[in-house]
Amino acid sequence: MTVIVGVAHAGVTWMGADSLMAGGDEAEESADPKIVRRRGWLLGLAGTWGLLPVLRRLDVSPPAGTAEDGATVADALRRAWGDRSGRDEVWVMAGSRGRVWVIQGGDWSAVRSSRGYAAIGTGEHYALGALAATRGMRMPPRRRIAVALRATESHCSSVGGRYRIARTPTK
């Protein structure tokens, strides 16, 4: 399984992920990153790997005259992947311009984090605890993400492998 962690800080969105693919008693470290850069967005995937190629070519441009937000990505996912209600368990984290959204597969609803951080995947709860604990420590975002990933790996057997951390461009 996985963990994807996102932190919004000073107009920049940071995202980190493990690289383990686990199911049952089997685990393999993936060479394919779980975080994709797409037109100023970071998109992190937790769930079925079938969505990864879709994320790589996703059209996340907002319609003319509308604001860019998590709904832009959710709408693009709905068009590209269709209605997945009751099928695959899929979660996507979307980050842009110092904001983080969690998008639930199925109905593709997008919720923006009010805390400035979010996590998805089987290690979500461990990562959220680590992010909450480091919130007021004046720790750089990359360090907070690394701490959250390490804490999650320590407590969740389906999280591990190399960590990848990415950031969006400055505003």
C-alpha positions in Angstrom: 0.0 0.0 0.0 1.3 3.5 0.5 1.5 6.9 2.1 1.4 10.3 0.4 2.0 13.4 2.5 1.4 17.0 1.4 2.4 20.2 3.1 1.5 23.8 2.0 4.0 26.4 3.0 4.6 30.0 1.8 2.9 29.6 -1.5 4.6 26.3 -2.3 3.1 22.8 -2.1 5.4 20.0 -1.0 4.6 16.3 -1.4 6.3 13.1 -0.3 5.7 9.4 -0.9 7.1 6.1 -0.1 7.9 3.7 -3.0 6.6 0.4 -1.6 4.0 -1.6 -3.5 2.5 -4.1 -1.0 -0.4 -6.4 -1.0 -1.0 -9.3 1.4 2.4 -10.9 2.2 4.1 -9.5 -0.9 6.0 -6.2 -1.2 8.1 -4.7 -4.0 9.8 -1.3 -4.3 8.5 0.5 -7.3 10.7 2.3 -9.8 7.7 4.5 -10.8 7.2 7.5 -8.5 3.7 7.8 -6.8 3.9 11.5 -7.3 3.5 13.1 -10.8 4.2 16.6 -11.9 1.6 18.0 -14.3 1.3 21.6 -15.4 2.2 23.2 -12.1 0.4 20.5 -10.1 1.8 17.7 -7.9 -0.5 14.7 -8.1 0.0 11.8 -5.6 -1.6 8.4 -6.0 -2.8 6.0 -3.3 -4.7 3.0 -4.6 -4.9 1.2 -7.9 -1.7 1.6 -10.0 -3.9 1.6 -13.2 -4.5 5.3 -12.6 -0.8 6.2 -12.7 -0.6 6.5 -16.6 -3.8 8.5 -16.5 -2.2 11.0 -14.0 0.8 11.3 -16.2 -1.2 12.7 -19.1 -4.1 14.3 -17.3 -5.3 17.6 -18.7 -5.5 19.8 -15.5 -6.0 23.1 -17.2 -9.0 24.9 -15.7 -11.8 26.0 -18.1 -11.3 29.6 -19.4 -12.4 32.1 -16.8 -12.4 29.8 -13.8 -10.1 29.5 -10.9 -7.6 26.7 -10.6 -8.4 24.5 -7.6 -8.9 20.9 -6.6 -12.1 20.7 -8.5 -10.1 21.2 -11.7 -8.2 18.0 -11.0 -11.3 16.2 -9.8 -13.2 17.1 -13.0 -10.2 16.0 -15.1 -10.1 12.7 -13.3 -13.8 12.2 -13.8 -13.4 12.8 -17.5 -10.3 10.6 -17.9 -11.1 7.7 -15.5 -14.9 7.8 -15.3 -17.2 6.9 -12.4 -15.4 4.4 -10.1 -18.1 4.2 -7.4 -17.9 0.8 -5.7 -14.9 -0.4 -7.7 -11.3 0.5 -7.1 -10.2 2.3 -4.0 -8.4 5.3 -5.2 -7.2 8.5 -3.5 -5.4 11.3 -5.2 -3.6 14.2 -3.5 -3.4 17.4 -5.5 -1.2 20.3 -4.7 -0.7 23.7 -6.3 0.2 27.2 -5.3 0.6 26.4 -1.6 -2.6 24.5 -1.3 -3.4 20.8 -0.8 -6.5 18.8 -1.7 -7.5 15.2 -1.1 -9.6 13.7 -3.9 -11.6 10.6 -3.2 -12.0 8.2 -6.1 -15.5 7.1 -7.0 -17.3 10.4 -6.9 -14.1 12.4 -7.3 -14.9 14.8 -4.5 -12.1 17.3 -3.7 -11.6 18.6 -0.2 -9.0 21.3 0.5 -7.0 20.9 3.7 -7.7 23.7 6.2 -4.6 22.7 8.2 -2.1 23.2 5.5 -1.2 19.5 5.4 -2.8 16.2 4.4 -2.0 12.5 4.0 -3.6 9.6 2.1 -3.0 5.9 1.9 -2.7 3.1 4.4 -0.3 5.1 6.5 -2.4 8.2 6.5 -3.2 8.3 10.3 0.5 7.8 11.3 1.6 10.6 8.9 -1.2 13.0 10.0 0.0 12.5 13.6 3.6 13.3 12.7 2.5 16.3 10.7 0.3 17.6 13.6 3.2 17.1 16.1 5.7 19.0 13.9 3.3 21.8 12.9 4.5 24.5 15.4 8.2 23.5 15.3 9.4 25.9 12.6 10.7 22.9 10.7 11.2 23.3 6.9 8.5 21.5 4.9 10.9 19.0 3.4 12.0 18.0 6.9 8.4 17.7 8.2 7.6 15.4 5.3 10.7 13.3 5.8 9.8 13.0 9.6 6.2 12.0 8.7 7.4 9.4 6.2 9.9 7.8 8.6 7.3 7.8 11.5 4.8 6.1 9.2 7.2 3.5 8.1 8.1 2.7 11.7 4.4 1.9 12.5 2.9 0.7 9.2 4.2 -2.5 7.6 2.8 -1.5 4.1 4.9 1.7 3.9 8.6 1.8 3.0 11.3 1.8 0.4 12.9 5.0 -0.9 11.2 8.3 -0.3 10.6 10.8 -3.0 9.8 14.4 -2.1 8.8 17.0 -4.7 7.6 20.6 -4.6 5.7 23.0 -6.9 7.2 26.1 -8.3 7.0 29.3 -6.2 3.9 31.4 -6.8 
